[in-house]
């Protein structure tokens, strides 16, 4: 994974343990308003299985330069971004807590699995870039575990719990269709949940200062332009994300075309590479 593809996870160990009230304060709501429900009921959301697969392909084009997102269960490396190892379908990190949570969930599902013995080391390196207690043995075992459908399911589960479901639920509450739901999902993948200015919640708050959400009576396209503007500004605060093509030549392309339901065919570029989803 190229450093520009890296997700910027912010205090995940704290965020993931937060109570619902704390999550709400961080900009993640799970209760759709009547107005939002009226908007989204008529369209297929990103949680539709086919649309979700499209979303995963779109993210993978930016995170892994490939549409084959299912090939990424086995991926793991240290991309030297200060977050330790990065691995799996969503870029779980040993230094930010979500890799620890993933391996713990895997162990809950399958006690005694090949990665369970690394839980103490993952707890020690959390919050650092250290490989202590991990190293080549860990990365080799990760690749082995990736062949296990239970580990694949654990990755899917944690992706949904931490990133996909909160993003889609919030987008639906804001009255956004599939494209807006994807814009939220891609933002939370890169910037992490939270309420600081460069987290997902902070980006959304900045956008809402510029435009009303559809649930507030605003225009969907106008609001999404404001959100993408805020997202791009957040990306530019970090050198590793100074290539903003996943906004400029991907999401903005769909928005300019008026494809608010994110319907194929889809053609876009990330980091200069061209991609197409025809159906």
C-alpha positions as a Python dict, from the first residue, in 0.01 Angstrom:
ca = {
    (1, 'X'): (0, 0, 0),
    (2, 'X'): (139, 335, -104),
    (3, 'X'): (177, 588, 183),
    (4, 'X'): (-73, 816, 6),
    (5, 'X'): (-327, 537, 30),
    (6, 'X'): (-289, 513, 408),
    (7, 'X'): (-578, 571, 639),
    (8, 'X'): (-542, 830, 913),
    (9, 'X'): (-693, 662, 1218),
    (10, 'X'): (-747, 900, 1512),
    (11, 'X'): (-749, 767, 1867),
    (12, 'X'): (-944, 459, 1765),
    (13, 'X'): (-882, 276, 2088),
    (14, 'X'): (-1076, 550, 2267),
    (15, 'X'): (-1338, 606, 1997),
    (16, 'X'): (-1431, 240, 1965),
    (17, 'X'): (-1497, 211, 2336),
    (18, 'X'): (-1710, 524, 2344),
    (19, 'X'): (-2068, 517, 2464),
    (20, 'X'): (-2347, 601, 2215),
    (21, 'X'): (-2367, 955, 2351),
    (22, 'X'): (-1999, 1003, 2283),
    (23, 'X'): (-2037, 871, 1931),
    (24, 'X'): (-2320, 1112, 1871),
    (25, 'X'): (-2101, 1396, 1987),
    (26, 'X'): (-1833, 1274, 1746),
    (27, 'X'): (-2070, 1316, 1454),
    (28, 'X'): (-2202, 961, 1423),
    (29, 'X'): (-2575, 922, 1459),
    (30, 'X'): (-2772, 606, 1405),
    (31, 'X'): (-3124, 749, 1402),
    (32, 'X'): (-3248, 864, 1063),
    (33, 'X'): (-3490, 1156, 1060),
    (34, 'X'): (-3828, 1124, 888),
    (35, 'X'): (-3706, 1357, 614),
    (36, 'X'): (-3398, 1145, 559),
    (37, 'X'): (-3601, 827, 552),
    (38, 'X'): (-3830, 970, 286),
    (39, 'X'): (-3533, 1052, 67),
    (40, 'X'): (-3350, 722, 105),
    (41, 'X'): (-3651, 491, 91),
    (42, 'X'): (-3690, 549, -283),
    (43, 'X'): (-3329, 465, -369),
    (44, 'X'): (-3097, 171, -320),
    (45, 'X'): (-2851, 250, -43),
    (46, 'X'): (-2486, 160, -13),
    (47, 'X'): (-2579, -125, 222),
    (48, 'X'): (-2738, -309, -72),
    (49, 'X'): (-2498, -601, -135),
    (50, 'X'): (-2417, -499, -492),
    (51, 'X'): (-2368, -133, -401),
    (52, 'X'): (-2152, -234, -105),
    (53, 'X'): (-1930, -437, -336),
    (54, 'X'): (-1897, -133, -562),
    (55, 'X'): (-1799, 76, -259),
    (56, 'X'): (-1531, -176, -165),
    (57, 'X'): (-1393, -171, -519),
    (58, 'X'): (-1382, 209, -517),
    (59, 'X'): (-1196, 219, -187),
    (60, 'X'): (-959, -56, -299),
    (61, 'X'): (-870, 140, -612),
    (62, 'X'): (-734, 412, -384),
    (63, 'X'): (-604, 200, -98),
    (64, 'X'): (-449, -84, -299),
    (65, 'X'): (-447, 25, -667),
    (66, 'X'): (-675, -269, -746),
    (67, 'X'): (-1046, -339, -775),
    (68, 'X'): (-994, -687, -629),
    (69, 'X'): (-1066, -594, -268),
    (70, 'X'): (-1107, -957, -161),
    (71, 'X'): (-741, -1016, -246),
    (72, 'X'): (-647, -775, 34),
    (73, 'X'): (-735, -999, 332),
    (74, 'X'): (-374, -1123, 320),
    (75, 'X'): (-213, -783, 269),
    (76, 'X'): (20, -660, 545),
    (77, 'X'): (324, -433, 557),
    (78, 'X'): (473, -137, 739),
    (79, 'X'): (443, 162, 507),
    (80, 'X'): (651, 379, 741),
    (81, 'X'): (371, 618, 833),
    (82, 'X'): (424, 587, 1208),
    (83, 'X'): (128, 350, 1255),
    (84, 'X'): (314, 19, 1258),
    (85, 'X'): (179, -258, 1042),
    (86, 'X'): (-105, -190, 799),
    (87, 'X'): (-307, -491, 691),
    (88, 'X'): (-628, -632, 554),
    (89, 'X'): (-918, -504, 350),
    (90, 'X'): (-948, -169, 525),
    (91, 'X'): (-592, -104, 640),
    (92, 'X'): (-613, -213, 1003),
    (93, 'X'): (-311, -75, 1194),
    (94, 'X'): (-108, -222, 1478),
    (95, 'X'): (-41, 128, 1609),
    (96, 'X'): (-398, 259, 1619),
    (97, 'X'): (-596, -12, 1794),
    (98, 'X'): (-814, -145, 1516),
    (99, 'X'): (-574, -431, 1431),
    (100, 'X'): (-579, -530, 1798),
    (101, 'X'): (-959, -522, 1798),
    (102, 'X'): (-963, -729, 1479),
    (103, 'X'): (-739, -1003, 1618),
    (104, 'X'): (-938, -1003, 1942),
    (105, 'X'): (-1262, -1045, 1746),
    (106, 'X'): (-1104, -1325, 1543),
    (107, 'X'): (-1003, -1494, 1867),
    (108, 'X'): (-1354, -1453, 2008),
    (109, 'X'): (-1488, -1628, 1697),
    (110, 'X'): (-1212, -1891, 1686),
    (111, 'X'): (-1016, -1938, 2009),
    (112, 'X'): (-663, -2067, 1961),
    (113, 'X'): (-629, -1930, 1608),
    (114, 'X'): (-284, -1868, 1460),
    (115, 'X'): (-287, -1496, 1550),
    (116, 'X'): (-420, -1525, 1905),
    (117, 'X'): (-71, -1558, 2052),
    (118, 'X'): (11, -1205, 1930),
    (119, 'X'): (-259, -1034, 2136),
    (120, 'X'): (-21, -941, 2421),
    (121, 'X'): (228, -792, 2173),
    (122, 'X'): (-46, -601, 1990),
    (123, 'X'): (-161, -453, 2319),
    (124, 'X'): (195, -340, 2397),
    (125, 'X'): (262, -178, 2059),
    (126, 'X'): (-77, -4, 2040),
    (127, 'X'): (-19, 368, 1997),
    (128, 'X'): (331, 318, 1857),
    (129, 'X'): (507, 214, 1536),
    (130, 'X'): (690, -69, 1716),
    (131, 'X'): (719, -424, 1580),
    (132, 'X'): (823, -566, 1916),
    (133, 'X'): (684, -917, 1958),
    (134, 'X'): (551, -917, 1600),
    (135, 'X'): (795, -909, 1308),
    (136, 'X'): (824, -1160, 1025),
    (137, 'X'): (659, -1437, 1224),
    (138, 'X'): (349, -1222, 1267),
    (139, 'X'): (327, -1115, 902),
    (140, 'X'): (372, -1475, 787),
    (141, 'X'): (100, -1593, 1025),
    (142, 'X'): (-126, -1309, 907),
    (143, 'X'): (-95, -1436, 549),
    (144, 'X'): (-179, -1786, 669),
    (145, 'X'): (-478, -1662, 870),
    (146, 'X'): (-607, -1477, 562),
    (147, 'X'): (-689, -1813, 405),
    (148, 'X'): (-927, -1882, 694),
    (149, 'X'): (-1283, -1778, 617),
    (150, 'X'): (-1334, -1701, 986),
    (151, 'X'): (-1054, -1441, 972),
    (152, 'X'): (-1204, -1299, 654),
    (153, 'X'): (-1538, -1272, 833),
    (154, 'X'): (-1369, -1103, 1128),
    (155, 'X'): (-1223, -842, 892),
    (156, 'X'): (-1566, -789, 734),
    (157, 'X'): (-1725, -757, 1078),
    (158, 'X'): (-1478, -495, 1202),
    (159, 'X'): (-1498, -301, 876),
    (160, 'X'): (-1874, -281, 920),
    (161, 'X'): (-1871, -205, 1292),
    (162, 'X'): (-1611, 71, 1288),
    (163, 'X'): (-1639, 226, 943),
    (164, 'X'): (-1911, 114, 704),
    (165, 'X'): (-2219, 104, 925),
    (166, 'X'): (-2154, 431, 1112),
    (167, 'X'): (-2083, 614, 784),
    (168, 'X'): (-2387, 481, 599),
    (169, 'X'): (-2619, 531, 896),
    (170, 'X'): (-2507, 891, 935),
    (171, 'X'): (-2541, 957, 562),
    (172, 'X'): (-2893, 819, 562),
    (173, 'X'): (-2979, 1035, 862),
    (174, 'X'): (-2851, 1332, 661),
    (175, 'X'): (-3076, 1238, 369),
    (176, 'X'): (-2797, 1131, 135),
    (177, 'X'): (-2824, 871, -136),
    (178, 'X'): (-2561, 613, -232),
    (179, 'X'): (-2297, 858, -357),
    (180, 'X'): (-2316, 1063, -38),
    (181, 'X'): (-2310, 745, 167),
    (182, 'X'): (-1993, 646, -16),
    (183, 'X'): (-1838, 990, 35),
    (184, 'X'): (-1891, 948, 410),
    (185, 'X'): (-1753, 594, 407),
    (186, 'X'): (-1439, 686, 214),
    (187, 'X'): (-1381, 978, 451),
    (188, 'X'): (-1414, 771, 768),
    (189, 'X'): (-1182, 505, 621),
    (190, 'X'): (-908, 760, 564),
    (191, 'X'): (-960, 1003, 851),
    (192, 'X'): (-1113, 785, 1120),
    (193, 'X'): (-1415, 858, 1342),
    (194, 'X'): (-1392, 1151, 1579),
    (195, 'X'): (-1483, 1517, 1622),
    (196, 'X'): (-1151, 1699, 1566),
    (197, 'X'): (-1127, 1910, 1245),
    (198, 'X'): (-957, 1644, 1032),
    (199, 'X'): (-1164, 1345, 1147),
    (200, 'X'): (-1487, 1233, 980),
    (201, 'X'): (-1704, 1414, 1234),
    (202, 'X'): (-1499, 1731, 1198),
    (203, 'X'): (-1517, 1722, 819),
    (204, 'X'): (-1894, 1680, 832),
    (205, 'X'): (-1926, 1967, 1081),
    (206, 'X'): (-1723, 2193, 851),
    (207, 'X'): (-1946, 2104, 555),
    (208, 'X'): (-2262, 2173, 755),
    (209, 'X'): (-2140, 2524, 825),
    (210, 'X'): (-2135, 2584, 450),
    (211, 'X'): (-2450, 2403, 339),
    (212, 'X'): (-2758, 2232, 479),
    (213, 'X'): (-2796, 1856, 450),
    (214, 'X'): (-3098, 1727, 253),
    (215, 'X'): (-3252, 1624, 587),
    (216, 'X'): (-3229, 1992, 688),
    (217, 'X'): (-3397, 2098, 364),
    (218, 'X'): (-3077, 2161, 169),
    (219, 'X'): (-2981, 2062, -184),
    (220, 'X'): (-2801, 1727, -199),
    (221, 'X'): (-2550, 1827, -466),
    (222, 'X'): (-2469, 2156, -295),
    (223, 'X'): (-2411, 1983, 36),
    (224, 'X'): (-2195, 1710, -115),
    (225, 'X'): (-1979, 1971, -285),
    (226, 'X'): (-1932, 2135, 54),
    (227, 'X'): (-1847, 1800, 210),
    (228, 'X'): (-1592, 1716, -58),
    (229, 'X'): (-1439, 2063, -21),
    (230, 'X'): (-1401, 2003, 353),
    (231, 'X'): (-1265, 1653, 291),
    (232, 'X'): (-1004, 1780, 48),
    (233, 'X'): (-894, 2050, 291),
    (234, 'X'): (-852, 1787, 563),
    (235, 'X'): (-645, 1569, 331),
    (236, 'X'): (-413, 1856, 248),
    (237, 'X'): (-320, 1899, 614),
    (238, 'X'): (-121, 1574, 596),
    (239, 'X'): (168, 1524, 353),
    (240, 'X'): (80, 1158, 296),
    (241, 'X'): (-257, 1264, 155),
    (242, 'X'): (-156, 1556, -64),
    (243, 'X'): (-274, 1364, -372),
    (244, 'X'): (-648, 1428, -353),
    (245, 'X'): (-742, 1236, -667),
    (246, 'X'): (-979, 1004, -481),
    (247, 'X'): (-1190, 1317, -434),
    (248, 'X'): (-1105, 1513, -750),
    (249, 'X'): (-1107, 1241, -1016),
    (250, 'X'): (-1335, 989, -847),
    (251, 'X'): (-1611, 1122, -622),
    (252, 'X'): (-1629, 1466, -782),
    (253, 'X'): (-1662, 1301, -1126),
    (254, 'X'): (-1969, 1108, -1012),
    (255, 'X'): (-2115, 1418, -848),
    (256, 'X'): (-2067, 1637, -1155),
    (257, 'X'): (-2240, 1370, -1362),
    (258, 'X'): (-2537, 1385, -1125),
    (259, 'X'): (-2496, 1017, -1038),
    (260, 'X'): (-2624, 1052, -683),
    (261, 'X'): (-2732, 687, -675),
    (262, 'X'): (-2382, 568, -772),
    (263, 'X'): (-2516, 358, -1057),
    (264, 'X'): (-2280, 184, -1303),
    (265, 'X'): (-2120, 226, -1544),
    (266, 'X'): (-1862, 412, -1335),
    (267, 'X'): (-1535, 547, -1475),
    (268, 'X'): (-1277, 723, -1258),
    (269, 'X'): (-910, 767, -1177),
    (270, 'X'): (-714, 743, -854),
    (271, 'X'): (-347, 840, -841),
    (272, 'X'): (-347, 862, -1221),
    (273, 'X'): (-473, 508, -1281),
    (274, 'X'): (-801, 453, -1469),
    (275, 'X'): (-1075, 218, -1352),
    (276, 'X'): (-1417, 108, -1475),
    (277, 'X'): (-1711, -74, -1321),
    (278, 'X'): (-1958, -158, -1594),
    (279, 'X'): (-2234, -328, -1398),
}
